[in-house]
Amino acid sequence: MNTNVIKIHKNECINCQVKSNLSFRPLVTYLKNRLKTEKTVKSEFYRFLLEKIEKEDALLGNISAQELSKHTETLELIFTILTPLMANENEMFWALSTPVPDEIFFSTNAFYQFFKDHDPAKKVSKDTESSEKKHLKFIYNLILTRFYNFTSVLKNEIIYAHVNADSNLTSYYNIQNDTQFIDIQHKGELPELNFEELAKHFQEGTEIEYLSEQLSLNKFTFEGFSVISITDVTLQHAIEGIRNALVDHNYQSDAYNHVIQALKTLSGNGDIEFGLMPFLTVNNKLVFDDKEFSQSMLINSAKESKMEEEVFYSLVDKYKEDPRPIFVPSIKEDQMSKDPFLRVLKQAGVCSYSVLPVYYNSQLAGVLEVYSSKEVQFDDKLLSRLRPAMPLIGQLFQYSIEEFNAKMDAVLMDKFTALQPSVQWKFNEAVWDFLKQGKESKKLKQMETVTFKGMYPLFGAVDIRNSTNERNEALKEDMHVHLLNIIKTLKSLRKFVFLELIDKLIFNCNDWIVRISNVASSNEEMLLNEFLAAEVYPFFSVIKLNHPEAGEIVDDYFAEILPETGLAYENRRKLEVSMQMINMEVSQYLETAQQNLQSSYPCYFAKFRTDGVEYDIYIGQEIAPNKPFDLLYLKNIRLWQLTSMVEIARLSKGLIGEMPRPLETTQLLFIHSNAIDISFRNDERRFDVEGAYNIRYEVVKKRIDKVLIKGTSERLTQPNKIAMVYFNADEAKEYVEYIKYLQDQGYLNDDLEKLDLEELQGVSGLKALRVGVKYVSKTKRKDTAAEAKSKDLSLNLN
């Protein structure tokens, strides 16, 4: 033990901040209280120490630190009672100091040597506060705790950092003060504190200034001694450093450098280096070409030696099958001949190399590399020091993986659109090629066109019957209501206002009623709005301003023309609700049905909202290169297409009684047997056909909804029927078989029509099949749906 006095603050006046007396009276009080309750053999030791202190009168009064060297034996007894019995004073950093730590008068040899070897200038903290302010915080913390029961406000810990000259690694130490043997006296009445005000100052960092005004330190006296202990917190500090990298949400190169430095500190060996290799994937295949998310010695060495990527991928894929720690303390010549990766590492100057698997939520997220240019034994001690960091590294890897995926998705959403799983794999490859191109060249990036060749197209349209006429009719009815409301309002205003202009406006409104009685369209709506904005609205506003008694009448009018609630929009609102009911029901049915359809063979399914719902389906080998395609899958989807139109017709029919404005739907299919090529249009964010011949398919598809039966004025598409347009008889034969099957199953009526169609612009020779849908009563609809599932009208080709 050491009794040399150590002056902590050589050039600063710490004691001048508050009166401080070094004394052992608080310890005497503590021992007397313990003797009242202690029933074990410890009481004899407490009694012995108490008697020894009381025999030395100097210890009962105020004493200087220098005088305590005469009481070494008593101080050693105090050390024994305040520390674990088995503590080794040559390894323990422990000391006694004045109440406000300024002079250390008794310490272990380890503490004394620590203080001599470590320069206080290397103290590190998260702020730049002066020692004086830190001690003021210490003093006020004790005062607030003892007198105001205000605890855990300020920390009594100081972090020191020490750089080892040999390893160039930094060690961190936590210096703590035990203040239980300090008594505090206050002269006079204790001031009251406004703790809400105090809390504000803590948030603003001005608590010391506020406390200095409220609590004068010259009225306080500190008596007793402090117990100082120093703990090596290097491991905790390194772990906190890794955690901070995660909290800061900086998961790329800066964070990786920070984590690697923390791992070196954890290892305690300046010769050891670390590499981080998260497993980034594109289409479930590993990629290692992004330096932002990886700092791996193995990857960098493999690239420098021009190693084939496929060789590297095969190594990692093999490792993923059986992830385990791998230790190579010394890379030897015979090992390099068997493992080409060890050879590239040796060429890069690596002598020892190890790999540790890193997990996140029990899933392999990557590996941690541990390597050195010297021979290093990777023992259990090193692994135990690294083990607390592994979950945090796993989280860092997961963040890197998510960041990489988000980067991929950002380009996908920017360059393409929301994609279906059946085709997203191809867009993933295009994006990855796009990102790699940007790294390898400074030229303008070109996004590869995503194309699928040899696709069989299927088209279907569910249209709301006479939707344009329905809109015009609803508009006419609402305009009529609106005009009548204006006339009613004008007549009511006559009671308050005598203006001939009122009669003129009533005349204009009656004229408008005649104009829209036969037909109303968006053109009439526009002209009426111009009339209202130019003449009616200004008139009502002036009347309300100059005749407050008429204000309620004007307000009632404006309430009637609110689009959300007014009567002047009621018919259009009912129409919109009815159309939404149909479209929502059809869309939900198609969405669910197509998900089931994907289970037989992947296909691209695109749905479009018009007045009704249209959809495109493309199926073929290039959609799923790893799954052989057969025409059976095309037949399966054609049967599904016809069956689904029956169900949609039944759904929309069943909604008629629930709709505020009854509407009917028509069902249309376009049969096209030849395969076509499609590509994604980056500018339009959608798939489109490729080539002049294939464009003809798109032209026909867009024009057949209004086609007429040849020699008549009758539209092909009719409510309660399914129409199928085709070019040649061979295409029709397959669908005739499906129709017969569905007629037998009770889905279609026995009224099949074979029709020739009028020529469309640039299109001739069209024919059609048309058949009626057999409806079921409302009570049987659920049973029919269940029956359809059990019969599985589409082929099960899984």
PAKOL-612413 format. One record per residue (C-alpha): residue in one letter; x, y, z. Coordinates in steps of 0.02 Angstrom, whole numbers, plus 50000, padded with zeros to 5 digits. Last residue first. Example, Ala and Ser with C-alpha at 12.3 -4.5 7.8 and 13.67 -1.06 7.14 Angstrom:
! residues 2
s506844994750357
a506154977550390
This chain:
! residues 798
n475804858946989
l474664856546839
n472944856946919
l471844860846769
s470614875046790
l468834870346834
d469364864547007
k467824853847043
s467984857147230
k468294875547204
a466844877447086
e465714868347209
a466194880547345
a465764895147231
t464124886847184
d463664884147366
k464014902447404
r462944908247258
k461464896947296
t460524908747412
k460744923147289
s459934913347149
v461034906947009
y461434914946844
k461824906046681
v462924917146575
g462454918746391
v463634914546249
r464494924446113
l465834918345994
a466624931145879
k467364934245708
l468564947245642
g469044947145459
s469534965445448
v470614977645546
g471344994245483
q469885004145552
l468644991045609
e467684979545494
e466004973445555
l465964956845646
d465434939245596
l464564929445732
k464484911945803
e463164911545940
l463084899446088
d461364898846170
d461434883746287
n461714894646439
l463354894746533
y463934889946708
g462904874346737
q464324861746728
d463744855146560
q463734872746492
l465494874946563
y466114859646466
k465254864946306
i466024882346323
y467764874946350
e467604864546193
v467004879746095
y468534888846163
e469734876446082
k468804876845917
a468794896045908
e470674897845880
d470604885145740
a469194895045657
n470244910445627
f470264928545685
y469544928945861
v468384938845976
m467554930546127
a465974938546198
i465254933546368
k463424937546398
n462324944346537
p462544962246474
q463004964146291
t464644965946198
l464454963346012
r463554979845987
e462014979045878
s461854990745729
t461734976145610
g462544969645449
k464074962745540
i463924962945728
l464634979145793
v466334982745875
k466364994446025
d467544984546138
i468514978045987
r469594993345961
k470974992446095
k471314973746074
v471384975145885
v472734988645892
e473734979346026
y473764963245923
r474274973145768
i475774979145868
n476404961245864
y476654961845677
a477614978345686
g478824972545821
e478814972446012
v477274973246124
d477154984346276
f477524982346461
r477314997546573
r478245012146652
e477905023846505
d479695030446488
n480495014046539
r479465004146414
f479604985946468
s479694973546325
i478484961046250
d478724948146113
i477254938846037
a476624920846031
n475214916945909
s473544910445973
h472594926646002
i470854925746078
f470154942346140
l468924940946284
l467444952446327
q466214953346473
t464864966746485
t464284974646647
e462644981446715
l462294996546824
p460995000546957
r461185017647040
p461275016247230
m461994998747205
e461494984847324
g460144976747215
i461294977147065
l462754969147159
g462254951247120
k462374954646934
s464164961046958
l464654945147049
r463794933746924
a464644942046776
i466304940946869
e466054922346902
v465674918946720
m467174929346667
s468254919046786
t467744902946700
l468254909646530
q469954915346592
w470234899446693
l469954889046536
r471204900046445
i472444898346590
n472394879546585
k472574879246396
l474144890046411
y474834878646547
l474514863546437
l475524872446302
d477094867446400
f478414877746488
p479904870046579
k480274878746746
n481994886746767
p481724899946634
a480124906246717
i479424921046621
e480514916246473
q479524900246444
g477844908446414
i476354917346490
y475724935046467
i474084940946543
d473304957846509
y471844964846608
e470404976946590
v469264983646726
g467764995146709
d467625013346662
t469495011046640
r470585003246775
f472004992246716
k472614975246781
a474264967346731
f474614948746756
y476314941646707
c476344922846723
p477114909746835
y476424892046810
s475164882046911
s475364892147072
q475204908546978
l473354904946948
n472984905447134
q473694923047140
q472714927046981
a471074922447065
t471374933247218
e471814948647116
l470444945146989
y469104943947124
q469734959447213
s469744969247051
v467994963647002
e467254968147172
m468174984747176
n467684989146998
i465854985047028
m465724994347193
q466715008947122
m465505010546976
s464025010747096
v464845023647208
e465255034647058
l463465033546994
k462765037947165
r463945052747176
r463435058547003
n461615057447054
e461895067047216
y462925081347145
a461635095447153
l460945087847313
g462505093347407
t463605081747511
e465355079547436
p465145090447280
l464455105247383
i463055112947278
e461655111547408
a462695120047543
f462935134947427
y461045136847414
d460765135447601
d462085148947629
v461155160647510
i459525158347606
e460415160647773
g461215176847714
a459575185247669
e459505195147833
p461305200347802
h460765210547650
n462285219647578
l463555205447593
k462325191247562
i461615200047410
v463355203447340
s463855185247360
f462255178947279
f462515189947126
p464365185147111
y463875166547113
v462475168046985
e463225178746846
a464995174546791
a465345158846892
l463605151546863
f463605155246677
e465375148246657
n464835132746753
l463375130646634
l464535131446484
m465695118146559
e464235106746602
e463525108746427
n465205103046355
s465335088746480
s463705082046413
a461835084546430
v460485079346309
n458615081246292
s458125092246438
i459815100946444
r459345116146339
v457585117446413
i458275118246591
w459545131146533
d458155142546471
n457285140846639
c458915146146722
n459105161346609
f457315166946645
i457635165446833
l459215175946811
k458225189746720
d456875189346852
i458185192146987
l458965206146885
e457355216046909
l457905219347087
f456835220747243
v457805211847382
f457185204547545
k455635194447499
r456285192747321
l457715182447392
s456565167347408
k456205167847221
l458065168147184
t458385153247298
k457015142847217
i457655147147042
i459445142447094
n458825126047168
l457885122047008
l459505124946912
h460475113247025
v459175099447018
h459175100346827
m461085100246825
d461065084846937
e459855075646823
k460835080246667
l462475074646746
a461735058046798
e461095055546620
n462775060446545
r463715048546659
e462515034246621
n462675037746435
t464565036846449
s464485020846554
n463355012246427
r463714995146504
i465134995146629
d466554985546550
v467434969546603
a468874967046482
g469994951946453
f471604949346359
l472744934346344
p474474934946266
y475654920246236
m477444926146262
g478844921046143
k480114933946199
f480214943446364
t481164959846361
v481924971146494
t482804985546407
e484514988346486
m484715004946575
q486085015646501
k487255024946617
l488145040046547
k490015036746542
k491065036346699
s491285017646685
e491585002846800
k490595008446950
g489085014546851
q489044998546747
k488944988546908
l487374997946960
f486534995046791
d487014976646788
w486224975046960
v484674984246900
a484474972846747
e484694957246854
n483364963246976
f482214967546830
k482334949546772
w481914942746945
q480444954846956
v479494945546819
s478424932846914
p478624942647077
q477554956747006
l478314973846990
a477884991247053
t478675002446925
f480265003946820
k481715015846824
d481345024846986
m480475010547077
l481814998147026
v483215010547063
a482525013047239
d482254994347259
m484084990547228
k484605004047351
a483344997347476
n484094979947454
f485834986847489
e485214996247643
e484304980747705
i485884970247683
s486924983647769
y485674984547912
q485744965647928
f487644966247930
l487624979248068
q486394968548166
g487524953448149
i488994964348202
l487984968948356
p487614950548394
m489484946448373
a490164960148486
p489934950748650
r490894935748576
l492474945248529
r493284944648701
s492774926448723
l493524922248553
l495194930148600
k495274920548764
d494754904448678
d496294904948566
f496634911548392
q498514908948389
v499344922348283
e500734920448155
k501074937748087
s500284947547943
s498654945548035
y496864939848007
v495144939148085
e493714939147959
l491914941048019
v490634932147912
g488924935947841
a487074936447888
l486774918047929
q485014917348000
s484694914048186
n483924931348206
y485544938948138
y487054927648129
v488914930248100
p490034915548054
l491864917348109
v493274916147982
s495114914748023
y496754919647940
s498574919747992
c500004924547874
v499184937647765
g500364947347651
a499234948947498
q500104934347415
k499684923947569
l497854928847550
v497884924047365
r498634907147410
l497394904147551
f496014906647425
p496754893847305
d496514879947435
k497404863347411
s499094870047354
m498964884147480
q498794871647623
d500394862647573
e501334879247569
k500804884247744
i499624898047804
s499884899347992
p498534900348126
v497174894748002
f495554894248100
i493824891448024
p492264894648128
r490724885948058
p489424888347921
d488984871747837
e487914874847682
k488394893247684
y490234888147666
k489874878947504
d488964894147435
v490444904947489
l491704894047398
s490604892547243
y490434911547236
f492324913647238
v492574901447096
e491164909946999
e491994926847023
e493584921246935
m495154926747027
k496004942246957
s497344942047095
e496824959347151
k495004953947152
a495344938747261
s496374949147383
n494994962147400
i493674948747427
l494734939447556
m495204955147651
s493374960247664
q492714977647690
s490924976647629
f489414987747610
e490045002747512
k491294991847420
d489914983847316
d490494969747203
f490254955047318
v488644947347257
l487804931747326
k486374923947230
n484614923947305
n483974934547159
v485304947547203
t486124944147370
l487234953047496
f488094941847624
p488964953747745
m490874952647742
l491804962447875
g493694961047891
f494744962348047
e496584965048088
i497644957548227
d499414963448264
g498864976548391
n498174963248507
g496924968148640
s495564959348541
l494224971548597
t495254986448541
k495474978448371
l493604975448365
a493284993848404
q494424998948259
i493464987148143
v491814994548202
h492365012348165
n493035007647995
y491394998747956
a490365013648014
d491325025247900
s491205013147752
q489325010147759
y488085007347897
n487855025147961
h486225023948057
d486995033448206
v486245020348322
l487175006448233
a488875014948240
n488495019248421
r488275000748459
i489994997048389
g490765010648498
e489775004348648
i490564987148622
a492294995248620
h491905005148778
q491264989548867
l492854980148822
t493994994448872
v493084997249036
d494574994349153
t493944999949322
i494685013349435
s494095015649613
i494075031249722
v493395031149900
s493005048649960
f493325055750134
g492415064350277
e491705082050292
f490955093450162
t490375110450224
f488995120650141
k488575138950165
n489995144950053
l489215134449914
s487785146749885
l486295136949818
q485075146249706
e486255156749599
s487585143049585
l486185130549549
y485655140549395
e487425142449328
i487755123949357
e486115118849272
t486495128149110
g486535113048994
e484895117948908
q483995101848957
f484715102949134
h484145121049141
k482365115949098
a482395102549235
l482945115749363
e481455126549319
e480285111949345
f481245107949506
n480955125049582
l482145123949730
e481875128949910
p483355135950007
l483985126850164
e483855137650319
g485485142150406
k487205134550383
h487245118050288
q488185102550337
i488715088250222
d489375071350279
i490495060850165
f490785042450197
q489495036550068
t490355046249929
d491065032149821
n491945040649676
q492185032249506
i493585032449377
n493165022349220
y494645016849117
y494865014848930
s496295006548837
t496845012648666
l497855001748549
n499525007148472
s500174989848517
d501864995648585
a501465013548636
n499855008548724
v498655023148710
h497765027348873
a495995033948884
y495205040349044
i493325040949073
i492655050749222
e491165045149323
n490085054249450
k488615055949332
l487395070149358
v485515069049387
s485405051649458
t484565057349618
f483585072449680
n483195067749861
y483285086349902
f484565087150042
r485695072150013
t485465069349826
l485435087749776
i486955091549883
l487935076549817
n487555081049636
y487985099049673
i489745094349727
f490085082549582
k489405095049456
l490525108249531
h491955096149513
k491595094049328
k491475112849308
e493185115349386
s493945101449283
s493435110749126
e492085104149011
t492555098948833
d491245085548809
k491085067048768
s492575062948877
v494385058848855
k495815060048979
k497475059448887
a498055075448972
p497965065849137
d499565056649083
h499525038849139
d501065030449210
k501125039149379
f499255037349410
f499285019049363
q500805015949475
y499885023349624
f498315013549584
a499254997049569
n500195000349731
t498545002649819
s498125020049880
f498135031850029
f498225050850034
i497445055949868
e497225074749861
d495895084049761
p494335073349765
v493005083349859
p492965073050017
t494875071150020
s495525054949945
l495605036249974
a496225024249839
w495865008649736
f496505001449570
m496664983049614
e498044972149542
n499424974549673
e498094976549807
n497504958949777
a495694957549835
m495274941349930
l494394950350074
p493354961049958
t493624979649990
l492984992150119
i493474982450277
t495224978250216
f495574995950154
i495015002850324
l496204990850409
e497594996850294
l497175014750342
t497325010250526
e499045002750497
t499625017550395
h499205030550527
k500775041350521
s500565043950332
l498925052450378
e499795068750423
q500065073450240
a498205072250198
s497785084950333
i496685080950481
n495025086950548
g494545078150708
l494245060050753
l495785053850659
a496955064550765
d496275056550924
e496985039550880
k496185028451012
e494475031250930
i495125024550765
k495785008650848
e494175005850944
l493145007350785
l494284995450690
f494144982150827
r492264984350841
y492024982350653
f493114966650656
e492114959250799
s490484963650711
k491044954250556
v490834938050655
t488974939150618
k487574948150710
e487744965550631
t486274976650677
k486884988650812
l488704986050763
r488294992750589
n487695009250662
k489295011450762
l490345007550609
y489445020550501
t489615033950633
v491485030450646
l491615031150456
p490755048150455
r491995054150589
f493495049450482
s493935067150432
l494625077450287
n493715094150293
s493045102850136
k492365120650122
v491695123149945
q492385130149782
c494045134749862
n494395116349886
i494625113749699
c495905127449670
e496775122449509
n498625121249466
k499065104049536
h497395095649520
i497625077549575
k498945080349707
i499535063149758
v500065060749939
n501195045749964
t500385033150081
n500575017849969
m500005000050000
